[in-house]
Amino acid sequence: MTIRTLTASLLALSLGACATVPETATAPAAPVTVRVVGLNDFHGNLEPASRPMMLELGGGERAEVYAGGAAWMADAVAKLRGQDKYSLVIAAGDLISASPLASSLFLDEPTVGVMNRIGLDFAGVGNHEFDRGWRELKRLREGGCEKFTLREPCAVEPQFAGTDFPFLAANVFTEDGTTLFPGIGFKRFGEGENEVTVAVIGLTLRGTAEIVTPGGIAGLTFEDEAQSINALIPQAVAEGADAIIIAIHQGLVPEPGDGFNGCGSMAGDLRAILEQLDPRIDLVISGHTHQAYVCDFGTVDPSRNFTVTSAGSYGRMLTDIALTVDPRANDVVGVTARNVPVQSAGEGRPANPAYEEFAPVPEVAAYVARYVAASAEVAGRPVGKLSGPALRGSYETALGNLIADAQLAASRDAGAQIALMNPGGIRADLNPKADGTVTFGDIYAIQPFGNTVVTGTLTGAQLLAVLEQQFANPNNINILSVSKGFAMTLDASRPEGQRVVSATLDGAPIDPVKEYRVSVNSFMATGGDGFSALKAGTDAVIGPLDLDAIEALFRSTEVVQLPATGRVTVIGG
């Protein structure tokens, strides 16, 4: 804990003026290094990525590295921890959900098993931890096979034991006024005068309530991040913390082109939180934006001289952090941090010699293989053929339009005229095999949440309000993909409430007083991703699962042709 006051110095001078220091005085203890390994936004990525990760080196330079995979990450964690006698591993949210099939099909139980095996010490909760509801999250923590979702728990491990590490949720409160999980945890190293105590405070973003299904968080409230953190600092101090670490699921957005160990302008929603934090904090491990950075916040505010890190996403990087602690002064006297690519070369993935290679840890590799094998039959089932690769993106994409078209077709019987698809609900690219074949595993990777298609009635005015909400968060603009026949032109530079320049259905402008049947996924229908105006819909009809909708589209024709983009035009942004 970085404490910079004059009190101790003045006291020492006062004592020195009236007492003689014995010649046999004990030499001060040497500083102690505590190695911290940071990770965030793992999202159940048990296997190495099939495509290389693009590393931003700064100055416009880039490098490609094949990275990720739980077994390789286990080796990287062990090697980073092995640099010092004392170490701990901390995650900043979204360990689970929005996961590939091998984890998600089994309710992310294998991700918990992996994190237990690598020795995760603390995990701050993220928004995706709540995707299946808080009761299912508690089950993952505590173990057991009680069913809270459509899928069967304990399908591979009949005695699922839960996490070996605590979830931390400093700003998530239940109806009785207690936190869902503890807000703070402690790790102690050494003994006596040389003992080092590290406090870890974990929490999610306050906006979690706006980006997860409301039914899954009924009875919970998500409080202000900075206030929740600062409220726990006195407890950390009272427990003798030498270092205070925050694991928060909120992040920064570095300047484009910054290196993965750089920082830049420190934009993003986390910035305002950092500006309010207690100066005694030493380290902030962050996430949510899926960016990689190492920032010295002292360059912004010298009174808040803490380091802020993020390791990208999907286990493709880890942050290697060294805290140098003076145990006699209860003070962190130095912090260094760097992001390390978890290079997982081999099996057709060429190595980049500029970066360290890691080897799969056999125990973890065998554990992952068990789940991959269990999901293989389901994953490998062909569902149809596609005319070419469909990539996801921030704005309108052919893949988003394809999903919107599928949901429109699947809800025509409910009177649907328009379907809208949020970009955050698309979790992977869709890359067919050489002959165009698409498997169930492919479409599952795109939409792993198990949402249903919901069709409701909106007036034209309500629909336009929904479209305005694409710009509700300036740090996370949600440009929707739309179904065939619908088109819109947006201008991000216009004032709030005037950003929808035009919206048409089959060429006719949307009439504010006319009623329209609009289909969205169940997450959006309940106000997810900030689209609260959708909750005004009436006469809702619950349709098929989103996966069933897109599979039905593939079954309807021999080869699905990718729809063109151009349904959405964005100007001024």
Buried (B, 14 or more C-beta within 10 A) or exposed (E): BBBEEEEEEEEEEEEEEEEEEEEEEEEEBEBBBBBBBBBBBBBBBBBBBEEBBEBBBBEEEEBEBBBBBBBBBBBBBBBBBEEBEBBBBBBBBBBBBBBBBBBBBBBBBBBBBBBBBBBBBBBBBBBBBBBBBBEBBBBBBEBEBEEBBEBEBBBBBEEBEBBEBBBBBBBBBEEEEEBBBBBBBBBBBBEEEEEBBBBBBBBBBBBBBBBBBBEBBEEBBBBEBBEBBBBBBEBBBEEBBBBBBBBBBBBBBBEEBBBBBBBBEBEBBBBEBBEEBBBBBBBBBBBBBBBBBBBBBBEBEEEBBBBBBBBBBBBBBBBBBBBBBBBBBBBBEEBEBBBBBBBBBBEEBEBBEEBEBBBBBEEBBEBBBBBBEBBEEBBEEEBBBBEEEBEBBEBBBBBBBBBBBBBBBBBBEBBBBBBBBBBBBBBBBBBBEEEBEBBBBBBBBBBBBBBBBBBBBBBBBBBBBBBBBBBBBEEBBBBBBBBBBBBBBBBBEBEEEEBBBEBBBEEEEBEEEEBBBBBBBBBBBBBBBBBBBBBBBEEEBEBBBBBBBBBBBBEEEEEBEBBEBEBBBBEEB
